[in-house]
Amino acid sequence: MSKILTRLRGVAVVAAAAALVLTGCSSTAGTVAKSADGLTKVTVVLGWLPTAESGGFYAAQQLGYYKAAGLDVTIEPGGPQVSGTQLVASGKVQFGITGSGSNEIVAAREQGIPLKAVNAIMQDSATGMMVHADTGITSLKDTAGMTWLNSPGVLGPEWAKKTLGITFAQQQYTGSLANFLHDDKLVQQGIASNEPYVAHEQGAAVKFLPFSDIGFNPYNTVTYVTDNFLKTQPDIVKKFVSASNQGWRDYVGDVKVATDVNNHLTKDVDKTLDAALVWFEWDAQRKYILAGDGASKIGAMSRERWQAMIDQMKKLGVVKKSISVDDVADFGVTGDLAPAAEKPVAPSGSYDPITY
């Protein structure tokens, strides 16, 4: 039986990564091996469980882009018990993908962990809060005095308090929408490409309120490596990013590719995935991938956006050290690959379109 699961990921600091013994971060992080056919073996750990939100990486694998670049890429799932920052910093894997956003990399630097972003697929953050549509609420400011369900350490709600001047009660969200679905006084944390559809399938019409509307807008699906790996293996980093971006271009811009990859996700990678939800995610996330600089360049990053993230985290008090943009991002890896000219619609009947 298929399952429809929330893909909750908090916009939180990387507290667990602080436990790393930093002296061990550089010993193996620059090491790579060769496969039997001469390809360079590397591993990427996803920011969350496999779904459409990681579809471009699977497309690069399925379409042979990694192999053409001389890479044998293993894609490892993330999840609630997986710390990609620890795995990458320790050298156990070479590439990581953020689960919450660019704030993860800044938080790692605050903890003294030498991670650096090299590419950003999702230009606008899809994280936010949702309310019941029949409440008439249209902005986060309208939720003042209500109860927010969110994960501990999430930065979006703290930014709302600080910038909107509102107060609200908070309860910990553990991954279920059950309480929210039965109480229109609750405000539910979520991701635009997931929770609204899950709520719809369970009978609730919702309004999604992104944190980007109030200026908190971290990049997401950010590829990162260690300083050492980027320094010692720059060609491998560039090849991985280039091939991944080709996969993302085709995945979001070609329905045939999307169909093949989504079938692979639901039939081979995780047979319990709900096909309709995967198609909804594919369609919904493209708005965020192709926003801003993403309209002309896959994986684009700007110094201004990274500086804004650092400044916001300092304003929230979660970053106290002196951190520069060059500490957390390298702008010489992402190429100039443009997205597909067309934005095709999802196949008829692939999912039930919703308003949110």
TINULO-784770 format. One line per 4 residues: number of its first residue (from 0); their letters; for each residue x, z, y of C-alpha. Coordinates in nm, 3 decimals, padded with zeros to 5 digits. Layout:
TINULO-784770
NUM) A) X/Z/Y  ... $
This chain:
TINULO-784770
0) MSKI) 00.000/00.000/00.000  00.122/-00.081/00.349  00.171/00.193/00.599  00.131/00.207/00.974 $
4) LTRL) 00.384/00.448/01.115  00.469/00.556/01.464  00.822/00.463/01.570  00.867/00.761/01.800 $
8) RGVA) 01.211/00.796/01.945  01.277/01.040/02.223  01.469/00.947/02.535  01.689/01.245/02.467 $
12) VVAA) 02.049/01.355/02.500  02.287/01.329/02.205  02.326/01.697/02.133  02.408/01.666/01.764 $
16) AAAL) 02.704/01.440/01.832  02.881/01.723/02.011  02.972/01.866/01.671  03.215/01.583/01.604 $
20) VLTG) 03.583/01.662/01.581  03.699/01.415/01.844  04.054/01.396/01.719  03.917/01.219/01.412 $
24) CSST) 03.736/00.951/01.606  04.026/00.709/01.641  04.190/00.724/01.300  03.956/00.484/01.118 $
28) AGTV) 03.741/00.339/01.395  03.971/00.036/01.438  03.997/-00.042/01.066  03.821/-00.338/00.904 $
32) AKSA) 03.826/-00.480/00.553  03.782/-00.827/00.407  03.521/-00.935/00.157  03.606/-01.137/-00.153 $
36) DGLT) 03.532/-01.461/00.034  03.754/-01.370/00.328  03.485/-01.250/00.569  03.546/-00.944/00.786 $
40) KVTV) 03.326/-00.661/00.662  03.148/-00.456/00.928  02.844/-00.230/00.930  02.583/-00.175/01.200 $
44) VLGW) 02.355/00.128/01.197  02.016/00.070/01.356  01.862/00.304/01.609  01.557/00.350/01.390 $
48) LPTA) 01.405/00.235/01.062  01.396/-00.144/01.008  01.108/-00.321/01.180  01.052/-00.593/01.439 $
52) ESGG) 01.243/-00.376/01.685  01.558/-00.472/01.492  01.440/-00.818/01.391  01.708/-01.009/01.581 $
56) FYAA) 01.985/-00.853/01.375  01.809/-00.949/01.053  01.758/-01.299/01.194  02.133/-01.331/01.257 $
60) QQLG) 02.192/-01.225/00.900  01.922/-01.445/00.746  02.017/-01.753/00.950  02.385/-01.723/00.864 $
64) YYKA) 02.507/-01.658/01.218  02.717/-01.361/01.113  02.871/-01.555/00.826  02.947/-01.850/01.054 $
68) AGLD) 03.130/-01.606/01.282  03.342/-01.490/00.989  03.156/-01.161/00.944  03.003/-00.994/00.641 $
72) VTIE) 02.753/-00.764/00.812  02.577/-00.474/00.642  02.269/-00.347/00.828  02.205/00.023/00.773 $
76) PGGP) 01.872/00.180/00.876  01.859/00.462/01.125  01.587/00.725/01.126  01.513/01.086/01.216 $
80) QVSG) 01.795/01.219/00.997  02.055/00.959/01.098  02.293/01.001/01.393  02.433/00.660/01.474 $
84) TQLV) 02.657/00.808/01.740  02.823/01.033/01.482  02.863/00.752/01.231  03.020/00.516/01.486 $
88) ASGK) 03.238/00.780/01.652  03.373/00.891/01.314  03.463/00.534/01.219  03.231/00.527/00.918 $
92) VQFG) 03.050/00.229/01.072  03.172/-00.011/01.338  02.857/-00.082/01.540  02.561/00.127/01.649 $
96) ITGS) 02.228/00.041/01.809  02.064/00.296/02.037  01.737/00.448/01.926  01.626/00.574/02.266 $
100) GSNE) 01.834/00.387/02.519  02.143/00.363/02.734  02.114/00.734/02.808  02.255/00.797/02.457 $
104) IVAA) 02.588/00.648/02.558  02.606/00.847/02.882  02.517/01.165/02.692  02.789/01.094/02.437 $
108) REQG) 03.045/01.065/02.718  02.923/01.394/02.859  03.008/01.544/02.519  03.352/01.382/02.522 $
112) IPLK) 03.263/01.119/02.262  03.426/00.781/02.346  03.142/00.536/02.290  03.093/00.222/02.496 $
116) AVNA) 02.797/-00.015/02.530  02.867/-00.386/02.498  02.521/-00.549/02.492  02.158/-00.464/02.574 $
120) IMQD) 01.869/-00.653/02.415  01.572/-00.468/02.566  01.600/-00.499/02.943  01.304/-00.279/03.033 $
124) SATG) 01.238/00.041/02.846  00.920/00.041/02.637  00.903/00.421/02.623  00.630/00.613/02.800 $
128) MMVH) 00.313/00.815/02.752  -00.035/00.708/02.658  -00.379/00.844/02.738  -00.728/00.769/02.614 $
132) ADTG) -00.860/00.464/02.796  -01.195/00.623/02.869  -01.032/00.895/03.082  -00.982/00.639/03.359 $
136) ITSL) -00.623/00.752/03.409  -00.402/00.471/03.542  -00.074/00.642/03.629  00.153/00.920/03.508 $
140) KDTA) 00.077/01.112/03.827  -00.287/01.126/03.722  -00.190/01.335/03.419  -00.100/01.639/03.628 $
144) GMTW) -00.235/01.957/03.468  -00.288/01.796/03.126  -00.090/01.865/02.809  00.190/01.627/02.714 $
148) LNSP) 00.296/01.583/02.352  00.664/01.489/02.349  00.984/01.551/02.156  01.231/01.818/02.268 $
152) GVLG) 01.502/01.688/02.500  01.310/01.382/02.611  01.414/01.282/02.963  01.113/01.075/03.073 $
156) PEWA) 00.881/01.375/03.115  01.150/01.564/03.305  01.194/01.267/03.536  00.817/01.261/03.593 $
160) KKTL) 00.817/01.627/03.692  01.110/01.585/03.926  01.003/01.265/04.099  00.623/01.291/04.097 $
164) GITF) 00.606/01.658/04.179  00.357/01.724/03.900  00.333/01.997/03.641  00.184/01.984/03.294 $
168) AQQQ) 00.185/02.183/02.974  00.402/02.052/02.691  00.372/02.064/02.314  00.618/01.933/02.061 $
172) YTGS) 00.530/01.599/01.906  00.629/01.574/01.541  00.534/01.213/01.467  00.159/01.232/01.409 $
176) LANF) -00.111/01.101/01.642  -00.379/01.320/01.481  -00.409/01.576/01.759  -00.404/01.313/02.032 $
180) LHDD) -00.666/01.098/01.865  -00.918/01.382/01.869  -00.848/01.526/02.214  -00.870/01.316/02.530 $
184) KLVQ) -00.701/01.593/02.729  -00.370/01.522/02.555  -00.104/01.280/02.677  00.094/01.123/02.392 $
188) QGIA) 00.458/01.013/02.392  00.514/00.670/02.246  00.662/00.324/02.256  00.460/00.031/02.390 $
192) SNEP) 00.540/-00.181/02.088  00.410/00.070/01.837  00.190/00.371/01.916  -00.084/00.184/02.107 $
196) YVAH) -00.146/-00.035/01.802  -00.139/00.260/01.563  -00.394/00.440/01.781  -00.610/00.125/01.795 $
200) EQGA) -00.607/00.093/01.416  -00.725/00.453/01.395  -01.015/00.393/01.631  -00.880/00.499/01.972 $
204) AVKF) -00.850/00.272/02.276  -00.555/00.379/02.490  -00.381/00.315/02.818  00.000/00.302/02.801 $
208) LPFS) 00.197/00.438/03.097  00.566/00.339/03.081  00.835/00.558/03.232  00.977/00.246/03.394 $
212) DIGF) 00.680/00.260/03.634  00.833/00.571/03.789  01.188/00.436/03.791  01.320/00.580/03.464 $
216) NPYN) 01.424/00.262/03.289  01.717/00.284/03.045  01.826/-00.025/02.856  01.726/-00.014/02.490 $
220) TVTY) 01.847/-00.177/02.169  02.196/-00.131/02.311  02.492/-00.223/02.090  02.781/00.022/02.115 $
224) VTDN) 03.125/00.074/01.963  03.410/00.320/02.011  03.668/00.263/02.282  03.928/00.230/02.011 $
228) FLKT) 03.742/-00.036/01.813  03.680/-00.242/02.127  04.048/-00.214/02.219  04.187/-00.298/01.875 $
232) QPDI) 03.922/-00.544/01.752  03.785/-00.723/02.062  03.734/-01.053/01.879  03.523/-00.890/01.609 $
236) VKKF) 03.310/-00.716/01.872  03.253/-01.042/02.058  03.170/-01.230/01.737  02.919/-00.967/01.631 $
240) VSAS) 02.747/-00.959/01.970  02.740/-01.338/02.000  02.590/-01.387/01.653  02.340/-01.104/01.710 $
244) NQGW) 02.225/-01.258/02.036  02.173/-01.592/01.864  01.957/-01.410/01.612  01.755/-01.245/01.887 $
248) RDYV) 01.711/-01.574/02.074  01.565/-01.739/01.766  01.363/-01.438/01.653  01.171/-01.396/01.978 $
252) GDVK) 01.150/-01.768/02.056  01.076/-01.939/01.726  00.767/-01.851/01.524  00.909/-02.000/01.205 $
256) VATD) 01.216/-01.779/01.231  00.998/-01.479/01.316  00.775/-01.551/01.017  01.071/-01.569/00.779 $
260) VNNH) 01.229/-01.253/00.917  00.904/-01.057/00.924  00.836/-01.160/00.564  01.187/-01.044/00.476 $
264) LTKD) 01.125/-00.711/00.649  00.794/-00.646/00.474  00.875/-00.791/00.132  01.243/-00.715/00.085 $
268) VDKT) 01.367/-00.453/00.330  01.070/-00.213/00.326  00.766/-00.311/00.120  00.562/-00.028/00.273 $
272) LDAA) 00.577/-00.179/00.623  00.243/-00.295/00.761  00.266/-00.669/00.832  00.015/-00.660/01.118 $
276) LVWF) 00.208/-00.383/01.293  00.533/-00.578/01.255  00.374/-00.881/01.421  00.235/-00.665/01.700 $
280) EWDA) 00.581/-00.520/01.758  00.735/-00.868/01.757  00.490/-00.985/02.021  00.479/-00.671/02.236 $
284) QRKY) 00.854/-00.618/02.263  00.923/-00.965/02.403  00.788/-00.859/02.743  01.065/-00.600/02.761 $
288) ILAG) 01.340/-00.818/02.612  01.277/-01.106/02.853  01.231/-00.891/03.164  01.471/-00.903/03.458 $
292) DGAS) 01.813/-01.043/03.370  01.687/-01.100/03.015  01.487/-01.397/03.141  01.812/-01.590/03.176 $
296) KIGA) 02.060/-01.413/02.951  02.020/-01.245/02.612  02.186/-00.904/02.606  02.251/-00.884/02.982 $
300) MSRE) 02.380/-00.565/03.143  02.453/-00.486/03.506  02.674/-00.225/03.669  02.386/-00.126/03.896 $
304) RWQA) 02.157/-00.037/03.605  02.424/00.171/03.435  02.506/00.353/03.757  02.137/00.428/03.805 $
308) MIDQ) 02.122/00.579/03.456  02.423/00.801/03.522  02.282/00.912/03.857  01.943/00.996/03.708 $
312) MKKL) 02.094/01.202/03.428  02.303/01.390/03.684  01.990/01.452/03.890  01.820/01.594/03.582 $
316) GVVK) 02.117/01.821/03.518  02.203/01.685/03.173  02.524/01.523/03.296  02.767/01.743/03.488 $
320) KSIS) 03.098/01.563/03.434  03.237/01.279/03.641  03.137/00.968/03.445  03.191/00.615/03.572 $
324) VDDV) 03.017/00.295/03.474  03.339/00.170/03.315  03.342/00.480/03.093  03.013/00.383/02.930 $
328) ADFG) 02.985/00.003/02.942  03.200/-00.306/02.901  03.074/-00.624/03.066  03.319/-00.868/02.913 $
332) VTGD) 03.159/-00.897/02.568  02.812/-01.043/02.622  02.817/-01.420/02.667  02.578/-01.640/02.863 $
336) LAPA) 02.327/-01.728/02.592  01.991/-01.815/02.747  01.666/-01.725/02.568  01.447/-01.996/02.419 $
340) AEKP) 01.263/-02.198/02.684  00.925/-02.132/02.522  00.753/-01.805/02.440  00.537/-01.899/02.143 $
344) VAPS) 00.226/-01.703/02.052  00.200/-01.505/01.733  00.037/-01.684/01.439  -00.341/-01.669/01.440 $
348) GSYD) -00.465/-01.368/01.244  -00.123/-01.205/01.220  -00.252/-00.896/01.401  -00.555/-00.779/01.596 $
352) PITY) -00.479/-00.823/01.969  -00.545/-00.512/02.175  -00.563/-00.412/02.540  -00.341/-00.121/02.635 $
